[in-house]
């Protein structure tokens, strides 16, 4: 199993909402050393999966993001999942901790700007450009993670 997991989520039949899925699929093709999952929405069952990875990237479309975002999620040891119907990355990490006593060392929340959620299988121009930009940003983050791992091994 790889140490890095990317979870792209969203509805591919609702225009820009599928940006997270598209980004994850492109990451899978470009970076075969990274495990990738695509899902329609985050479900509690993912807590077990993420427990076994050192780094997890959640990637989704965002109406509030003005540009590509890749934000580290701070794990709060006392955090508890609030429910299981609609999961968020934070609730999945908390659930992973509660059920398995393990969480990824690093969790990133990736946001791709989106504005059109009409029934469509294509993206708005801006979101299409930002999906490609997200892949480039992911490549840089992957490089930084590998550099940090190499530095730690050599210390």
Number of C-alpha atoms within 10 A of each C-alpha: 9 13 13 21 24 26 26 27 24 22 21 21 14 17 21 33 31 25 32 29 26 23 28 27 18 14 23 16 11 12 13 10 14 16 18 22 14 19 15 14 14 22 16 20 13 17 24 18 13 24 22 19 20 16 20 27 24 24 27 26 28 21 14 11 14 11 16 18 17 19 13 13 16 12 16 11 11 8 14 16 17 13 11 14 9 11 20 18 23 19 21 25 31 24 27 25 23 17 12 13 10 19 26 19 12 16 26 19 17 25 25 30 24 27 17 17 19 13 13 16 14 18 23 15 10 15 25 18 13 21 26 17 16 24 16 13 16 17 15 12 14 16 12 12 15 12 12 11 11 11 10 9 8 6 5
